């Protein structure tokens, strides 16, 4: 659009109808973009309403057959042509944060009376409406893309000092030099037909097609549906199982298995040292039953290991047991007892059971002599013989009696640490 034409259009902005002004009135901050027409041109006037109800005009736009233009004003009275075309900014701040510059479009019905009536703005799902119309002014064939449901090519990109400024973005894969839809999309008739109802996979489809140029459209779509853009995940699956990409994708889709669940399953097989190149293993007929069975096997093996470690350390932990007055410090005789302790006293000691079994720390129970089976207080002692924490019911702090016991126990820990040539406090090193 020529400069003289931009100046001319500035003088033709229509007034806001009274009923539209009424719609903008109220309390609370809000932004509006009012659409108006004068001839074929579409005029847009953008307003900010302050919290007190005051309304101020911030930006102006014109969309015409020969292009688009944005106008700005420093005093809301004198308007000038702006070089850069962008979304309206209703408020600014120099304090390191941004105001909400989203807006409501009013009087949208006049769009159908302007040269923008075929813009398909109603099908555009994002918030950059002014930039969308600006792009349409340059590429009228955008209409065909939107009508065919391939709006996935429109998106947003981020920039600015903090990378928090979003703007309108169009994928570079579209050929804007033609009005032929298939040529614009770079698809054959067969591919276009296969993508009907699956337009959201269009961008992924192009990438997979570049990776596997000999695959059929349906095979490529299967890759899209199963893996999305997870190319590295597919490559890892193929390397681990020796299966071809199309075969893995078909198996996962047929059995409704996500790539995340299949990855977990392969990890299980590797832990159990199964042959992942055996199709009975990498593509079991009943995947979910197999997955559940392996989960139980691994848990059993882990429990067995911890039970063995727990038993190995029990004799050595005898040195940590202690009595004073009415209180006893004793060790649990099973992992289940530690879990039950946490449940009874409503604290998190259950999460320490495995580390206790492995010898990474020591969990001890403080009991009253007359009720040895009743949880009272729980103590954690480090491998170095230091008391880390003592907790009662709901993490209650020690009573005076328990606090006195703790002071005595600290001295005892120092004594056994010195006397032991091979202190059991170093178990697990």
N, C-alpha and C positions, 0 to 999 in steps of 0.2 A: 504494500500500500504506500502511495506517494505521500510526501510530507504535506503538500497542499491539501490533499484529500483528508488527512488526519485532522488538520486544523479546521477544515470545513465541517467535519462530523461533530467536532466538539461543540459547535454552535447549535446542533440539532437535538440535544438531549431532551426527551419529553419530560414533563412534570410527573410527579408521583400522584396517582389517583388517590382521592380521599380515603376510599375503603382500604387501600394498601397501607396508608399512613396509620389507620386505626389498628391494623394487624401488628404494626411494629411498636405500638404504645404498650406500656406496662412497667413493671419493676424488675430489677435484676439484669445483669449484664448479658447481652446476646448480640449476635451478628446476623445481618440480613443481606441478601443479594436480590435486588428487585429487577425483574426482566420487563423491558418495555420495547415497543416497536414504533418505527416511523418510516413508512415505506417497507422496503425489504430488509433493512438493517435491524439487527438485534442490539439494543442498548441495555447495559446492566449498570445499575447504581448500587454501590455497597455502603451499608450503614452499620455503625456501632451504637448500641444502646447501653448507656452507663447504668450502674446499679440504681441511681436515683431517678431513672426514667428519661434523662436527656438523650437526644438522638443526634449523632454527628455523621456526616457523609465522609467516607474515607477514600474510596477508589471508584473509578469509572472505566467501563469497557465498551467497545463497539466491535461487533462481528459482522462482516460484510462479505460479499462475493469476491472482493479483491483483497481480503486479508483481515487482520484484527489489530486492535490498538488498545493500549492501556493509558489512562490519564491519572495523574496524581495532583494533590494540592497540599500546600503547607498550612493553609488557613481555612480550608473548606469553602473558599469563595473563588479563588483564582486557580484555574485548572490548566495544566500543561501536559504535553505529550511526554511519556516516559519511554526511554530507550529499551529497557528490559521488560519482557512480558513475563509475568508471574502471577501467582495466586494473590488475592487481596490480603493486606496486612492491616488488621483493624486496630491493633495496639502494639506498641513496642516497649521494650524495657532494656535498660543498661545495667541491670543488677544481676545478670547471670542466669535468668530464667525466662521462659517464654509464656506469653499469654495464649489463651485458647483462641485460635483464629478460624475455627470452623464456623460455618454459616448456614442459614436456612434460605433456600431459594423461594421467593414469593412471586406470584403471577406467572408461574411456569407455563401456563396455557398459551401465552402469546408466542412461545417458541414455534408453534405450528403455523403461525402467520408470517414468519420471517424466513430468510434465506438459510437458516439453520434447522429447518423443519425435518431434514433427512439425516441429521447428525447422530441420531440414535442415543441422545443424551440420557433417555429414560433407561437404557440398558447398561449404562456406565455405573459400576458399583462403588467406586472409590470417591474421594472427597475433593479431587482437583478438577472441578467442573469447568472453571475458566481456562485452565491449561488444556483440558480435553477439547473444548470448542476451538481453541487456538490451533491445536494440531489438526482438527477437522478442516479448518480453513485452508491449511496447506495440503492436506491429503483427503480429498472428498471420498476416495475409495475406502476410507475407514468404515463407511456405511456397510459395505459388503462383509467386512470382518465381523462387525457387531451383529449383523443380522444372522450370520451363520454360526454364531455362538462361540467364536474364537477370541473373546475378550481377555483370555488368559495372557495375551501378548501385551496387555496394558498393565502397568504396575507402578511402583514408586521406588525412587532411589534416594539415598541419604547423603548429605554433604554438610558443609558448614564447619566451623572451628571445632565443635564438639561432636560432629557427625550426627547431629540430631535434627537437621533441617531436611524435611522430606519434599520431594518434588515429583511431578508426573514423569513417567518413564515408559518407553515403547521398545519392545524387543527388536533387535536388529535383523531377525530372521525373515521379516516380511519384505517382499519386493513391492515398494510403493510406486514403481514406474509403470505398472500395468493395472488394468481394471479386471483382468481375468482372475477370478477368485483362486483357482487351482495354482496358477502361476504365482499369485501373491503369497500363498501359503507354502509353495514348493512341494505340493502333494500330487499324486496321481489320482485318477478317479476312484480306483479301488481303495486307496489309502483314505481318501476323503470320506467314502462311504463307511469304512470301518471306524472312523473317528466320530461319526455321528453319535451323539449321546456320551461320548468320551472326550469331548473337546478340552477338558481340564488337563488331559495327558499330552496335549499337542507338543509342548516344549520338550518334555521328557522323551516323547516319541522320536523327535528329530535327533536327539543326542544318541539314543539307543540305535537308531537306524545308521548313524555314522559309525557306531562301534561294530554293529553286525549287519553290514549292507546286504547280505544274502538271505537274511531272515524274512519270513512272510509278515505282512502287516499284523495279523492276529498274534503271532509269536512276539512281535515287538510290543504290542499292547499288553500282553501278559507280563512282560518284563516291567512295563510301566506300572501296572496295577500292583504287582508284588513288591517291587524294589524302589519305585519312585525314582529318585536320583542317587540311590545308594550303590554306585558302581563298585566301590571298594568292597562292599559287603558281598556282592555277587562273586567278585573275583576271589575272595577268600573262601567262599563256599565251594567254588569249583576246584580250587587248589587243594582244599582239605578232603573233598570226596572223590575227585577225579571225574565228576559228572559234567556234562555239557550245560551251558547256561539255559538253553531252552528246556532241557529236561528238568532241571531244578525248579525253574519258574513254574512249569506246568504242574509239577508235583505239589508245590506249595499252594498254588491257587486251587487245585482240585480238592485238597484236604483242608482248605481254609486255615493255613498256617502262616503266621506273620514271620517276617525275616528275623525279628527279635526272638520269637519262640524257637525257631529253627536253630538260631545261633546258640541258645541255651542248651538245646539238645545235643548239638555237636560238641560243646564244651563238656557235657556229661560223659559222652562216649570217649572223649580223649582222656578224661580223668580215670575212666575204668579200663583204658587201654584196649578199646574195641577197634576192630579193623574198619575204618571209615570208608574204605574202597569196596566194601562188601555191600551190595545193594539192599540186602536184607537188613543192614544196619542203617545206611544213609537214607533209605527210602522205605521204612517199615510200612506194612499194610495198615496197621492200626497205630498211627503216630502217637496219638494222645495217650493210649494205654501204655505204649512203650516209654514215653516221656515220664509218665507217672511212676512206672516201675523203676526206672533208673533213679528217679528222685529218692525213692524209698531205699534203694540199694546204697546210694551214696550217703544218705543220712545214717543208715545202719552202720556202714563202715566207719563214718566219722564218730558215731557214738561208741563203737567198739574200741576205736583208738583212744578216745578220751577216757573210757572206763578203765582201760589197761593202764594209761598214764596215771589216772587217779589212784588206782590201787598201788602202783609202784611208789608213789610219794607218801602214802599214808603212814608207813612206819617211820620215815624220816621226820614227818610233821609231829610226831609224838612229843618232840622236844619243845614244841610251841605251846603245849597244853599247860594250864596253870590254875591254881586254886588259891583263894584268899577269902576268909570269912564265909559269907553266905553265897559267894559268887564263884562260878567256874568258867574258865575259858577252854573250850574244847573244839576239835576239828569235826567237820561234817563227815559222815561215813559214806556219802554218795552224792553225785551231782544233783539227783532229784531232791535231796534235802536242802541244797542251796536254793534251788528253784522254789521249793515250798516255803523257805524262809522269806524270800522276797515277796511272795504272794501273801503270806500271813502278816508281815510287818508293813506291807504297802510301800516298799522301796525297791531300788533297781539292782539288788545284789545278784539276781538271776543272770544278768548280763555278764557277770564276772566268772560264771561257772566254768566255762571252757578254759579261760586263762589260769584259773586255779588248778584245773586238771593238768594243764601243760607245765605247771610249775613257775609261771611268770609272776604270780603273786600268791598270797595266802589269804583265804577267807576263813575266819574263826567265829564261833558262836559264843556269846556270853549268856550263861544260864544261871538261874537261881537253883541252889542245891535241891530244894524240895519239889521243883517242877522242871526236871532236866529236859523233858520233851516239849516244853512250851517256849516258843521263840521270845526272846527278851531284847537283846541287842546284838548287832552284827558288827564285826571288826574286819578291816582290811589291813594286812601287814605286807610291806614290800619285801622283795628278795633280800634287800640289804638289812632287814630287821627293823624298819621304821614303821610306826603306826601311821597309816595314811588317813583313815577315817573310822569313826564309830557312830553307827546310826541305830536309833530305836524305831518304834512304830511311826510311819509317815515322816521319816528322817528326823525324828525328835532327837535333841541333843542329850548327852549323858546326864543321868541323875547324879547328885553328889556322891552316892555310894559307888556308882559305876566310874565316875571321874577319879575317885580314890584308887579303885582297882587299876585303872589305866596307868596311873603314876607308878604304882608298884610293878606293873607289867613291863613298863619301859626299862626299869632297872634290871628286871629278870632277863629281858632280851639282850641287854648289854653283857650280862654275865655269860649267857650261853653262846653268845657270839665270840667271846674271847676264848672260852673253854674248848669249843669245838674245833678240831683240826680241819675237819671237812664239814663246815656248817651246812645244815640242810636248807638254810636260807638261800643258798646259791643253787638250789635245784633248778634245772632247766637252762643253765648257762651253756 
